[in-house]
């Protein structure tokens, strides 16, 4: 194999790794976000918005000419076509489904919780089937005519496609519960208005609904915070009997708040779609989304607390984080070959100077990629509070010069000039300014901010770096003549915040904020049309 073939092979390997990681991250984002749209879409009178959104997310994972969703009829479990995102292929899908029903392939797919592929009757394409089911029942079947080769679909995509279908089933169940609850409430309110003489009958119907819905419901005395009643769904979620809950104070039974911090004593007692944590009788925690409304029963004021268990959505989020960690780890293995192979080729030889320069570039690129992977892992640890900070005295002037040296090509391309001042005067030669931190983190912080300043600056302008070393804090001001867009000023240091920047990820300022906090410092900015933008970082001295 020639050196050019080796280089091409390595580039293909890198591209494959990028594609796999991008596909996994996109699929996880789709899976995690499916649970987030369910509460809003479940308010509609029919489930078409959920079906439409499910098809959109399926298309983002696998290329298909058309997707149809068949729903199971209650009682009979007959399947009928409820939605097709491409009417032009609806008849074609119906024809293929009839054939799959005839040869029992459809029945087999109902029992298999993973994507299945079957040849179309003309043998020219594949049709994908995936059951839409939860742990309790089958809701429907997704069928789609593939546009891409089934063998090109990554294993990660197939697995996470199943996660998306599971989330779709949960969204449909939520829709059914909300629809049932809304319809029953309307009917009961009407009966109360026109049949005030039939209170016993109305109360009986309310109790039936209270006991039948799958959403947990607690009724709590607004004055004493004593649990007055709980439906079977709430008892099941809390793993207890009615005697364990009813008549007990909620503060010491299911709530983690101290009595003096009880939310029912504050203005935030009434809540809508609020995420909280409940404690089971055994002491375990379950994450929930709850609604709290005020009701009157027999002239007494109560709080009606309805809630849904969101453990599955939390697991999806944890799965996404786990895959990100695994991806970072797995990317390092092929990098060993990319970094070490140029040295081996040099030793085998002979190669010319141009080839040596190319090999050097490959090795440097490998090291840069390894550095990015390691830094992304550190940022994740900082974000989750798991980073172990090992401070030491670091010369910020030396790190600043190294960052500016590495960014020289960018400054040259933009025709930018720069200068460093110390306490308002030109920087003296040989001067050291020590801060408490880690050199790698400090370099990443300054490099990020200088890169942002250069990219935001108008061409042929000046970027100034002013360092003030007084007292126990070191202040660094990085100024350019660009302006931060008004649309993002109030969330400038947020995650994924970017505007009008081609190829921007919105992670540069977010990582700068994380690193500054880790170093024990602070970061802020000022911006205006006349003065430009100044980022100010304050760091502690050793």
Secondary structure, 3 states (H helix, E strand, C coil): CCHHHHHHHHHHHHHHHHHHHHHHHHHHHHHHHHHHHHHHHCCCCCCHHHHHHHHHHHHHHCCEEEEEEEEECCCCCCEEEEEECCHHHHHHHHHHHHHHHHCCHHHHHHCCCCCEEEECCCCCCEEEEEEEECCCCEEEEEEEEECCCHHHCCHHHHHHHHHHHHHHHHHHHHHHHHHHHHHHHHHHHHHHHHCHHHHHHHHHHHHHHHHHCCCEEEEEECCCCEEEEECHHHHHHCCCCHHHHCCCEHHHHCCCCCHHHCHHHCCCCCEEEEEEEEECCCCCEEEEEEEEEEEEECCEEEEEEEEEECHHHHHHHHHHHHHHHHHHHHHHHHHHHHHHHHHHHHHHCCCCHHHHHHHHHHHHHHHHHHHHHHHHHHHHHHHHCCCCCCCEEEEHHHHHHHHHHHCHHHHHHCCCEEEEEECCEECCCCCCCEEEECHHHHHHHHHHHHHHHHHHCCCCCEEEEEEEEECCEEEEEEEECCCCCHHHHHHCCCCCCCCCCCCCCCCHHHHHHHHHHHCCCEEEEEEECCCEEEEEEEEECC
